[in-house]
Amino acid sequence: MDEPPEIIYGQDVCDECSMIINEERFAASYVTKSGEIRRFDDIGNMLLYDHKHQEDVHVYWVHDFDAKEWLKATDAFFVLNDDLVTPMGWGLAAFATQEQADAYVAEHDGVIADFAMLQQEIADGNIDPSTLSSHQHDEDMDHEMDSVDE
């Protein structure tokens, strides 16, 4: 259960939206304490599914945006950028180091968050899934997350 799950790209489907998972750098997954594996095409979909289903999760996995290698979500640094095109429009990318996240933000803008903060933003309704079609997120989140960088 401590190993990243296998995703068969172009074949496995997202547990949240039922679309085929194609892009490794945005794919995410979690493993429940009972050993069930959930797979997602977008980090935001994993956060949403987790919030809706409240399963007892053992470990969350995301891919490093640059290296496309699995890393534990709790160890990752996330960038939220409205202009970043992700499979379901969440605009979230994960990075293995703070330096990588800082470099991405310096070049492309965005805000940096950790996994617990993203989970709380979903729980508080600050990331609203109804905005997915417009590839936007709640502006209030920008203000709350800006304070993390200071």
Secondary structure, DSSP 8 states (H G I E B T S, - for coil): --S-----TTT-B-TTT--B---GGG-EEEEETT--EEEESSHHHHHHHHHHH---EEEEEEEBTTT--EEEGGG-EEEE-TT---TTS--EEEESSHHHHHHHHHHH--EEE-HHHHHHHHHTT-S-GGGGGGT---HHHHHHHHHHH-
